[in-house]
Amino acid sequence: MSKKTKKEYPPTFPATVLKPVSNFLSSQLSNLEKRKKKISRDDPFRNTARVDDNAAADIEADEQFGHARVSAIKEQIDRRIIQTRKALTRIKIGKYGICENCGQMIDTDRLMVYPEATRCIKCERKK
């Protein structure tokens, strides 16, 4: 006769804890999307009149630098938006705070500092 083993699931956070986290992440997502729109307006390449402009080389270099700066910032914001959306999804499906790699609970200190974390510190270091 074989023993049935009960599969153990890691503990999850109660809804009273997750609600403020969800609110914070939703607010952060909104702020990131606003910031992305604002930074996009600062891109010198948005100005279509610049194509017809016979700008000096130093102005052209300044525009190139401005565009590169805006592009880099937007890339970072996009990455944060993805991480924030992923964390919100994990809250909805009941997997927030559980390492997506090893399945163990993510340390609460890590989640306090980085609420978008989807891996425990041990698995993140291995990555």
C-alpha contacts under 8 A as a table, 3 or more apart, distances in Angstrom:
res1	aa1	res2	aa2	distance
10	P	98	I	7.58
10	P	103	G	7.31
10	P	104	Q	6.26
10	P	105	M	6.58
11	P	105	M	7.36
12	T	94	G	7.37
12	T	95	K	7.42
12	T	96	Y	7.62
12	T	97	G	7.29
12	T	98	I	7.70
12	T	105	M	7.97
13	F	17	V	6.36
13	F	18	L	6.59
13	F	96	Y	7.72
13	F	97	G	7.46
14	P	17	V	5.50
14	P	18	L	6.43
15	A	18	L	4.89
15	A	19	K	5.90
16	T	19	K	5.66
16	T	20	P	7.47
17	V	20	P	6.26
17	V	21	V	6.89
18	L	21	V	5.02
18	L	22	S	5.93
18	L	91	I	7.11
19	K	22	S	5.06
19	K	23	N	6.15
20	P	23	N	4.97
20	P	24	F	6.05
21	V	24	F	5.06
21	V	25	L	6.11
21	V	115	P	7.55
22	S	25	L	5.14
22	S	26	S	6.01
22	S	88	L	6.34
22	S	91	I	7.21
23	N	26	S	5.12
23	N	27	S	6.13
24	F	27	S	5.15
24	F	28	Q	6.08
25	L	28	Q	4.88
25	L	29	L	6.01
25	L	84	T	6.29
25	L	87	A	7.85
25	L	88	L	6.89
25	L	115	P	7.79
26	S	29	L	5.04
26	S	30	S	6.28
26	S	84	T	7.96
26	S	88	L	7.57
27	S	30	S	5.13
27	S	31	N	6.25
28	Q	31	N	5.06
28	Q	32	L	6.10
28	Q	84	T	7.74
29	L	32	L	5.10
29	L	33	E	6.22
29	L	81	I	6.11
29	L	84	T	6.36
29	L	85	R	7.43
30	S	33	E	5.23
30	S	34	K	6.27
31	N	34	K	5.10
31	N	35	R	6.05
32	L	35	R	5.00
32	L	36	K	6.09
32	L	77	I	6.43
32	L	80	R	7.72
32	L	81	I	6.60
33	E	36	K	5.07
33	E	37	K	6.41
33	E	81	I	7.49
34	K	37	K	5.23
34	K	38	K	6.23
35	R	38	K	5.00
35	R	39	I	6.03
36	K	39	I	5.24
36	K	40	S	6.08
36	K	74	K	6.11
36	K	77	I	6.58
36	K	78	D	7.96
37	K	40	S	5.12
37	K	41	R	6.57
38	K	41	R	5.34
38	K	42	D	6.93
39	I	42	D	5.15
39	I	43	D	6.97
39	I	70	V	6.43
39	I	73	I	7.81
39	I	74	K	7.26
40	S	43	D	5.47
40	S	70	V	6.92
40	S	74	K	7.60
41	R	46	R	7.17
42	D	46	R	7.93
42	D	70	V	7.17
43	D	46	R	5.59
43	D	47	N	7.93
43	D	66	G	6.47
43	D	67	H	5.35
43	D	70	V	5.88
44	P	47	N	5.89
44	P	63	E	5.64
44	P	64	Q	7.97
44	P	66	G	6.29
44	P	67	H	5.94
45	F	48	T	7.03
45	F	50	R	7.42
45	F	63	E	7.19
45	F	67	H	6.35
47	N	50	R	5.76
48	T	51	V	6.03
48	T	52	D	7.99
49	A	52	D	5.59
49	A	53	D	6.51
50	R	53	D	4.85
55	A	59	I	5.94
55	A	60	E	6.28
56	A	59	I	5.31
56	A	60	E	6.32
57	A	60	E	5.00
57	A	61	A	6.12
58	D	61	A	5.03
58	D	62	D	6.13
59	I	62	D	4.95
59	I	63	E	6.18
60	E	63	E	5.06
60	E	64	Q	6.15
61	A	64	Q	4.98
61	A	65	F	6.10
62	D	65	F	5.10
62	D	66	G	6.02
63	E	66	G	4.95
63	E	67	H	6.06
64	Q	67	H	5.16
64	Q	68	A	6.17
65	F	68	A	5.07
65	F	69	R	6.07
66	G	69	R	5.12
66	G	70	V	6.18
67	H	70	V	5.16
67	H	71	S	6.03
68	A	71	S	5.05
68	A	72	A	6.15
69	R	72	A	5.23
69	R	73	I	6.26
70	V	73	I	5.17
70	V	74	K	6.05
71	S	74	K	5.11
71	S	75	E	6.15
72	A	75	E	5.11
72	A	76	Q	6.41
73	I	76	Q	5.17
73	I	77	I	6.21
74	K	77	I	4.97
74	K	78	D	5.98
75	E	78	D	5.06
75	E	79	R	6.26
76	Q	79	R	5.12
76	Q	80	R	6.33
77	I	80	R	5.06
77	I	81	I	6.09
78	D	81	I	5.02
78	D	82	I	6.26
79	R	82	I	5.22
79	R	83	Q	6.29
80	R	83	Q	5.02
80	R	84	T	6.02
81	I	84	T	5.11
81	I	85	R	6.10
82	I	85	R	5.19
82	I	86	K	6.08
83	Q	86	K	5.07
83	Q	87	A	6.23
83	Q	116	E	5.84
83	Q	117	A	7.93
84	T	87	A	5.11
84	T	88	L	6.26
84	T	116	E	5.61
85	R	88	L	5.07
85	R	89	T	6.14
86	K	89	T	5.06
86	K	90	R	6.18
86	K	116	E	7.57
87	A	90	R	5.01
87	A	91	I	6.30
87	A	96	Y	6.66
87	A	115	P	7.59
87	A	116	E	5.20
87	A	117	A	7.30
87	A	118	T	7.18
88	L	91	I	5.08
88	L	92	K	6.40
89	T	92	K	5.05
89	T	93	I	6.30
90	R	93	I	5.22
90	R	94	G	5.98
90	R	95	K	4.87
90	R	96	Y	4.74
91	I	94	G	5.18
91	I	95	K	5.99
91	I	96	Y	4.72
92	K	95	K	7.75
93	I	96	Y	7.83
95	K	98	I	5.61
96	Y	118	T	7.53
97	G	105	M	5.74
97	G	106	I	5.17
97	G	107	D	7.84
97	G	108	T	7.87
97	G	111	L	7.33
97	G	117	A	7.62
97	G	118	T	6.89
98	I	103	G	5.66
98	I	104	Q	5.53
98	I	105	M	4.48
98	I	106	I	5.55
98	I	118	T	6.92
98	I	119	R	7.28
98	I	120	C	7.76
99	C	102	C	5.67
99	C	103	G	4.81
99	C	104	Q	5.41
99	C	105	M	6.00
99	C	106	I	5.83
99	C	118	T	5.48
99	C	119	R	4.26
99	C	120	C	5.34
99	C	123	C	7.97
100	E	103	G	5.74
100	E	118	T	5.86
100	E	119	R	5.72
101	N	119	R	6.38
101	N	123	C	6.74
102	C	123	C	7.27
104	Q	120	C	7.52
105	M	120	C	7.16
106	I	110	R	7.03
106	I	111	L	7.10
106	I	118	T	7.82
106	I	119	R	6.65
106	I	120	C	4.64
106	I	121	I	7.45
107	D	110	R	5.36
107	D	111	L	6.57
107	D	120	C	6.77
107	D	121	I	7.87
108	T	111	L	4.91
108	T	112	M	6.07
109	D	112	M	5.09
109	D	113	V	6.47
110	R	113	V	5.30
110	R	114	Y	5.80
110	R	115	P	7.44
110	R	117	A	7.53
110	R	120	C	7.95
110	R	121	I	7.64
111	L	114	Y	4.86
111	L	115	P	4.36
111	L	116	E	7.20
111	L	117	A	6.31
112	M	115	P	5.76
114	Y	117	A	5.71
117	A	120	C	7.53
119	R	122	K	7.97
119	R	123	C	6.03
119	R	124	E	5.88
120	C	123	C	5.47
120	C	124	E	6.12
121	I	124	E	4.93
121	I	125	R	6.08
122	K	125	R	5.31
122	K	126	K	6.51
123	C	126	K	5.03
123	C	127	K	6.31
124	E	127	K	5.09
